[in-house]
Amino acid sequence: MDLILLLVFICLVIFTVTMIRLFQVYGSVPDTLVTCVFATLGGECGILGWIKTNKDKRQDRRWQREDMKREREAMEQAMQQTEEP
């Protein structure tokens, strides 16, 4: 994901510089192209954020289940120790 975000940033910088040069030469830029490029790269970043959020949620749930299992085992072990004497 980090590589993709870096590539998106580099592409955006190159595109912006190119559009500035184009504006300096011709006095205008292709508005539709600019809108599409920013929408596409913004959408890509949004999708990457969504994927990362889902992975984090899944990992948190896994850790929570492991913690609950450890707590249950510790409780059972404590109950067994209190019943033995």
Phi, psi and omega per residue, in radians:
M1 nan -0.678 -3.132
D2 -1.100 -0.673 3.117
L3 -1.122 -0.742 -3.140
I4 -1.130 -0.745 3.111
L5 -1.109 -0.661 3.087
L6 -1.117 -0.761 3.110
L7 -1.112 -0.704 3.104
V8 -1.077 -0.771 3.133
F9 -1.095 -0.792 3.139
I10 -1.095 -0.783 3.112
C11 -1.062 -0.719 -3.133
L12 -1.146 -0.702 3.112
V13 -1.153 -0.805 3.128
I14 -1.075 -0.776 3.131
F15 -1.079 -0.769 -3.125
T16 -1.104 -0.782 3.115
V17 -1.078 -0.730 3.118
T18 -1.108 -0.730 3.131
M19 -1.171 -0.617 3.085
I20 -1.128 -0.781 3.101
R21 -1.087 -0.747 3.122
L22 -1.065 -0.708 3.108
F23 -1.135 -0.698 3.136
Q24 -1.114 -0.643 -3.103
V25 -1.377 -0.849 -2.995
Y26 -1.823 -0.248 3.136
G27 1.470 0.047 3.077
S28 -2.738 2.901 3.098
V29 -2.251 2.734 3.088
P30 -1.283 1.772 -3.043
D31 -1.044 -0.685 -3.130
T32 -1.119 -0.737 3.114
L33 -1.099 -0.774 3.137
V34 -1.058 -0.795 3.137
T35 -1.078 -0.781 -3.123
C36 -1.140 -0.727 -3.133
V37 -1.126 -0.831 -3.137
F38 -1.149 -0.649 3.106
A39 -1.154 -0.740 -3.135
T40 -1.137 -0.848 -3.125
L41 -1.198 -0.631 3.059
G42 -1.141 -0.705 3.079
G43 -1.106 -0.707 3.107
E44 -1.066 -0.775 3.120
C45 -1.140 -0.657 3.100
G46 -1.124 -0.734 3.113
I47 -1.138 -0.728 3.096
L48 -1.084 -0.697 3.086
G49 -1.109 -0.703 3.109
W50 -1.112 -0.757 3.119
I51 -1.082 -0.806 -3.134
K52 -1.076 -0.746 3.138
T53 -1.081 -0.762 3.128
N54 -1.135 -0.685 3.098
K55 -1.116 -0.730 3.126
D56 -1.119 -0.738 3.120
K57 -1.087 -0.762 -3.141
R58 -1.088 -0.748 3.133
Q59 -1.146 -0.721 3.108
D60 -1.073 -0.730 3.111
R61 -1.108 -0.709 3.133
R62 -1.097 -0.785 3.119
W63 -1.125 -0.666 3.135
Q64 -1.124 -0.751 3.100
R65 -1.090 -0.724 3.118
E66 -1.116 -0.713 3.109
D67 -1.105 -0.755 3.130
M68 -1.103 -0.682 3.128
K69 -1.123 -0.770 3.117
R70 -1.107 -0.725 3.118
E71 -1.104 -0.730 3.122
R72 -1.099 -0.778 3.129
E73 -1.120 -0.705 3.123
A74 -1.139 -0.683 3.124
M75 -1.152 -0.764 3.121
E76 -1.100 -0.699 3.130
Q77 -1.150 -0.719 3.110
A78 -1.131 -0.679 3.112
M79 -1.128 -0.697 3.124
Q80 -1.152 -0.655 -3.139
Q81 -1.198 -0.617 3.134
T82 -1.298 -0.447 -3.119
E83 -1.463 -0.403 -3.039
E84 -1.150 -0.814 -3.044
P85 -1.195 nan nan
